[in-house]
Amino acid sequence: MKKTDLGLPTPLVSILMNCYNGAEYLKEAIDSVIAQTYQNWELIFWDNQSTDKSAEIVRSYNDPRIKYYYAPEHTKLYKGRNLAIEKITGNYIAFLDTDDVWKKNKLELQMLAFANSDYDLVCSNYDLIDPKSRFIKRANRFSKPSGFITKYLINEYYIGILTVVFNVTLLKENHLNFNQSYNHIGDFDLFLKISESHKILYMSNSLASYRIHDNNFSSKKEFELLREIKKMIREISSRDFYSSNLNLISKLKLVRQFMLLKLVIRKGKPVKAYNILRFVCYDLVKFFKLLILFLVYKVKK
């Protein structure tokens, strides 16, 4: 383990970058890792059989900390993440996708947070940027809770995987990995499991940037997301943690209903007033969001 000039230990951070045809923004992503003020890292680049110039770009870097792996078969994202995890040698693990970027002091601030606290996972706020790397807005307008935050994550999932750092022992000791049956909520599922027995620190400053582009979002993906949340509800209902916290399952069902109503309203389909009004009793913020969305789309028609 390396040490700083002050003699403090600097654990090795394994950064997972899963790639499938990510050449367009790849150099910017890798450059943001190299620019880190915290330099004791390794980049595990998992190439999911890309057919573009991704491999060529990675191999253009003459840095032994960048470790290239070519997948033996093309897989879905979360299986690829699990396979990449098998290659790490670091004490801590972080994630950065090929179209996102880090602020240069991200790892330094987060590793300092570990050294000065008893948190098991550290995440932060992040910016949304457009395809030309121009700032759009902050992902979270207000600060979010830290500590044992399962109930908060269920109500509003605010952990961006591009901001996460945690000790590898969390996976080993709890026998955890990404659920490969999911295509969209594998990170939500994993970090929710971690939150059930470990403290999470949320840093309100923005330490990364998530790129918004055409491949991020579609109605088809939204419907798939809703189906996966329905499956998650069935799965967590059998876990011991939720047998004494049944209100959390009800809350997740309500969150799914909220997401479904937003999608239905945006698609211009009829919505029963009762389905919106019921949120008055459960969550006024969600009620007003639905009401405003409903009125906006009604005016557009």
N, C-alpha and C positions, 0 to 999 in steps of 0.2 A: 504494500500500500504506500503510495507516494505521500509526501508531506509538503505543506506550504512553507513559505519563508518563516512563518511564525512557529513552525514545528507541529502544526495541527494536521491530523490525518486527512487525506483527500481520497475517499473511497472511489473505486472505479465505477463509473456509470455506463451501463450498456444501453445504447440507444437503438431501438428497433425501427427500421424503415422498410416497410413492405411495399413492393412496387410491382405494378403491372402496367406497362406502357405509360410511364410517368415522366417521360423525357422533357416535356414542355416546361415544367417548373422545377425540375430536379436539381439543377445547378444552384438555384437560389436556396433551396432547402438545405443542401449539403454545405453550402457556404455559411449558412447561419449556424451550423454545428461547429464548423472550423473556427468561426469567430467568437465562440464562447470564451468568456473570461475564466471559466472553470475548464481546465484543459485535460483532466484525467478521465477520458471517456473512450469508448470503442463504439463504432457504428456498425451494427449488424445489418447489412443490406441484403434483404431477401428478394431476389428477382423471381417473380412468379411466371417465368417463361415469357418475358416481354419480347415483342417483335419490333420495337422501335429502337432508338439509340440509347436507351437507358444504361445498358451494360457499358457501352463505349464511354459515356459520360462519367460513370463511377470509376472506371479504370484509368481515366485521365488524371485522377488525383494520386499524387505520389505521397501517400500518407499511410503508414502501417496500421494506424488505428481504424482505418476503413476496411472492413472485411466483407468481401463479396461472396454471396452464395446463390447458386442457380438451382431453383426448385426442381426436384426429380419429376414432378408432375404439376400441372396447373391445378390450383385448388381455390376454394372460396377464401375470403379474407381472413376469417377467424381461425381456420385451420392453418393458413399461412402464418398468422401471428404466433400460434402455438409452436409451429416448426421452427420459427426464428428464435423463439425463447430458448429452445434446446441448445442454441449455439452460443449463448451468452457466457461470459466469464466474469462479469462484474458483480459488485455487491448490491447495486441499485439498478433499477430498470426504468427507462423512459421511452416515449413513443413520438415519432414525427413522421407524418405521411409526406409523400413526394411533392404535394402541392401547397404545403404549409411551411411556415418559417418561425424561428425562435428569435426573441430579443437576445442580445449578446450576453446579458447578465442573468439569463433564466436559471441555468444550472447553479450558478454561484449563490444566488439568493435562496434557492430551494435547499441546497445542501447545507447552507448556514442555518436554515430553519430546522432541519433535522438535528443538527448539532446542539441547538439551543432549546429543544422541546422534546416532548414525549409522543409526538404524532407519528403515525405509521405510514401515512400517505400524504403527500403534499401536492396540491393543484393550485391553479390560479385563474384569474380572469384572462381574457384574450380578446384580440381585435378581430373584426371581420374585414377582409380586404377583397378587392375585385380582381379580375384576371390580370390587371396591370399593376397590381400591388398597391393600389390606392385605398386609403382608409375609408371604410363605410361607417362603422360604429363599433362600440364596445359590445361584446356578447352579453354581459350582465351590467345593467345600469347601476344596481345597488350591491352593496356588500352581501355576502352569503354566510350562513352559519358554519362554524367549525366544530369539531368534536365528534360525538356519536350522532351522525346526521342522517341515518336511514330514513326517518320520516320526512325530512326535508327533500331528500333526493327523489323520493316517490312522488311528492307533490310537484316538484319542479327540478328536473335533472339538470344540474348546472356544472357538471364535471366535463371539461373538454379533454379528450384523451391526449391531445397534443401538449397539454400542460402537466400531465401526471408524472410524478416520480415516486417510487416506493421501493422498499427493501425486498430483494428477491425471496427472502425467507417467508414472506407473506404467502407466496404461491406454494412453496414447498411444505411448510408447516400445516397449511390448511387444505392441501391437496386441491388447489384451484388452478384453473386455466380458462381460456375463452371457450364458451359453449359453441361448438362448431355447427350446431343446428340452426343458429341464427345468421342472418345476413346483415342486419342493421343494428341490433341492440346488444351485441356481444359485449361491448364495453360497459354499457349500463348494467347488464347482468353481473359482470365480474366485479365492478366497483361497488355495486349494491351489496354483494356477498361480503366483500371486504369491510364495508361500513357497519355490518351487523355486529362485529366484534373488535373493530379497530378504530382509533381516532384519526380523523382526516382534517388536515389544515387547508383552509381556503385562503389564498392570498388575493386581496382585492386589486392589486396592481396587475396590469396586463403584461404577460411575459411571453406571449406568442401571437401569431396571426393565422387565422383560418381563412382559406381562400374560397370565396363563393364563385361558382361557375356552373355551366349548364349541366354538368354531370352530378352535381350535389343533390338535386331536388327534382322530384316529379310526382304526379298524382299516383302513379303506379307504386313508387317507393313508399308513399304515405300509406296506401292500403296494405302493403306488405308489412310495414311497421306496426300497424294496428293489429294485424293477425299475429305478429310475433309477441306483442304485449299481451294479447289474449292467452297465448301459450305460456308466457311467463307467469301470468296470474295463476294458472293451473299448477305450474311447477313449484312456485314459492308457497302455495297453500299447504304443501306437504312438508315444509321445513319447520323444524322445531321453533325457530325464532318467531315465526308468524302465528304459531298456535296460541301464544300468549299476547299477540299483537294483531288480532283480527281486524282492528280498525285500519291497519295499514293496507290490507288487501282491499278493503272497501274504498280506501283512498285511491289506490291504483286503478280500480275499476272506474272511479269517477274521472280520473285523469284521462283514461282511454275514451270515455264518453265525451269529454271535452274536446279531445283531438278529433274525434269522429264528427262532432257537430261543426267544428270549424271547417273541416273538409267538405262536408255536405253543403254548408252555407256558401263557400267559395265556388262550388260547382253549380250554384243556382238552383238546387233542389229544394222542395218544400220541407220546412221544419216545423214541428208542432211546438206551440208556445210553451207547453208544459215542460218540454225537454230543456228549454232555456231557463224558465222560471225556477225549476228545481234547484238550480245552483245558488239561488238566493239563500237557501237554508244551509248550504254546504260550503260555498266559497264565493264571496261577493266579488272578489277581483276577477275570477273566471266568468262570473255572471255578466259583469259590465263589459268584459272583453268580447263575449259572445253577442251581447246586445248591440254594441257598437259595430261589430262586423256585420251583423244581420241588417242593421239600418243602412250601412254603407252600400252593401250589395243590393238592397231593396231600391235605393235611390238610383243605382247604376242601371237597373232594369227599367 
